């Protein structure tokens, strides 16, 4: 039997904190499957880099205690921003605050302007940092002690308690579109979120999904173990949103996240009103 499409909602940037709180409430009460924020230090896309943006993980902590049902996450947290031991600890804390509702979205980071303006290193080695960092995080979540000798990270008999509520760990979402990150997705991800140019339309996403299938087969992993997700810009026109989502569903994607801001989208004049319209007119139709 075909599983129902899972639908999330995401507010990323350029909105007051009251809008975030209102959208979390809408997501929880309308029973969206998941609710998302973004992990950047400066705004992205056509709106420029100087618009308001809050820390993603602190938004998640607040979201955890403001909601009761919806699952929560960041699409995605950048590996270069934090030591993986710190990131593992933060994520575990949010998993406990939410009662085990964390979806752990992670990627290799990409925003060169952020790394330049804040003096953050590692962007030239982000794929290697991602690979090692995710190994460290998974070990800290599942092992009593972690010793790791890598090119970028070293751990010596490291402890990480408590462990996450979810066992063996929260679902790992990897945002990826290029060949190197798709290979790591095949090896490490529970969920793949198609990103970059691969996610611009259903045809491109389907081609990348087939490539992921081949990479899984090459390492002996069942491709069906990895859930396929895509982000879809929202609008004030429910029929337009539904058509976009159905395109990805027909391409084999089982979950979508409706974006209220972020990416190349213009700033929504009233993201709360848009979220209400999505809850009233789009979510029920997609669930049929």
ZIBELRA-V594641 format. One record per backbone hydrogen bond with DSSP energy under -0.5 kcal/mol. CO is the residue of the C=O (numbers start at 0). NH is the residue of the N-H. If there is no record, write none. Layout:
# ZIBELRA-V594641
co->CO nh->NH
co->CO nh->NH
This chain:
# ZIBELRA-V594641
co->5 nh->255
co->6 nh->32
co->6 nh->33
co->7 nh->257
co->8 nh->35
co->9 nh->259
co->9 nh->260
co->15 nh->18
co->15 nh->19
co->16 nh->20
co->17 nh->21
co->18 nh->22
co->19 nh->23
co->20 nh->24
co->21 nh->25
co->22 nh->26
co->23 nh->27
co->24 nh->28
co->25 nh->29
co->26 nh->30
co->26 nh->31
co->32 nh->70
co->33 nh->8
co->34 nh->72
co->35 nh->10
co->36 nh->74
co->37 nh->39
co->44 nh->47
co->48 nh->42
co->51 nh->13
co->54 nh->58
co->55 nh->59
co->56 nh->60
co->57 nh->61
co->58 nh->62
co->59 nh->63
co->60 nh->64
co->61 nh->65
co->62 nh->66
co->70 nh->34
co->71 nh->102
co->72 nh->36
co->73 nh->75
co->75 nh->38
co->76 nh->106
co->77 nh->80
co->78 nh->81
co->82 nh->86
co->83 nh->87
co->84 nh->88
co->85 nh->89
co->86 nh->90
co->87 nh->91
co->88 nh->92
co->89 nh->93
co->90 nh->94
co->91 nh->95
co->92 nh->96
co->93 nh->97
co->94 nh->99
co->95 nh->98
co->100 nh->71
co->101 nh->103
co->101 nh->170
co->102 nh->73
co->102 nh->104
co->103 nh->172
co->104 nh->76
co->105 nh->174
co->106 nh->78
co->109 nh->111
co->110 nh->114
co->111 nh->115
co->112 nh->116
co->113 nh->117
co->114 nh->118
co->114 nh->119
co->121 nh->124
co->122 nh->125
co->124 nh->128
co->125 nh->129
co->126 nh->130
co->127 nh->131
co->128 nh->132
co->129 nh->133
co->130 nh->134
co->131 nh->135
co->132 nh->136
co->133 nh->137
co->134 nh->138
co->135 nh->139
co->136 nh->140
co->137 nh->141
co->138 nh->142
co->145 nh->157
co->147 nh->149
co->147 nh->154
co->152 nh->149
co->154 nh->147
co->154 nh->156
co->157 nh->145
co->170 nh->103
co->170 nh->172
co->171 nh->173
co->171 nh->189
co->171 nh->190
co->172 nh->105
co->172 nh->174
co->173 nh->175
co->173 nh->192
co->175 nh->194
co->177 nh->181
co->178 nh->182
co->179 nh->183
co->180 nh->184
co->181 nh->185
co->182 nh->186
co->183 nh->187
co->184 nh->188
co->189 nh->226
co->190 nh->173
co->190 nh->192
co->191 nh->193
co->191 nh->228
co->192 nh->175
co->194 nh->197
co->195 nh->198
co->196 nh->199
co->200 nh->204
co->201 nh->205
co->202 nh->206
co->203 nh->207
co->204 nh->208
co->205 nh->209
co->206 nh->210
co->207 nh->211
co->208 nh->212
co->209 nh->213
co->210 nh->214
co->211 nh->215
co->212 nh->216
co->213 nh->217
co->214 nh->218
co->215 nh->218
co->215 nh->220
co->216 nh->219
co->220 nh->222
co->221 nh->224
co->222 nh->225
co->224 nh->226
co->226 nh->191
co->227 nh->253
co->227 nh->254
co->228 nh->193
co->229 nh->256
co->231 nh->258
co->235 nh->237
co->236 nh->239
co->236 nh->240
co->237 nh->241
co->238 nh->242
co->239 nh->243
co->240 nh->244
co->241 nh->245
co->242 nh->246
co->243 nh->247
co->244 nh->248
co->245 nh->249
co->246 nh->250
co->247 nh->252
co->248 nh->251
co->253 nh->5
co->254 nh->229
co->255 nh->7
co->256 nh->231
co->256 nh->258
co->257 nh->9
co->258 nh->233
co->261 nh->264
co->267 nh->270
co->269 nh->273
co->270 nh->274
co->271 nh->275
co->272 nh->276
co->273 nh->277
co->274 nh->278
co->275 nh->279
co->276 nh->280
co->276 nh->281
co->277 nh->281
co->277 nh->282
co->281 nh->285
co->282 nh->286
co->283 nh->287
co->284 nh->287
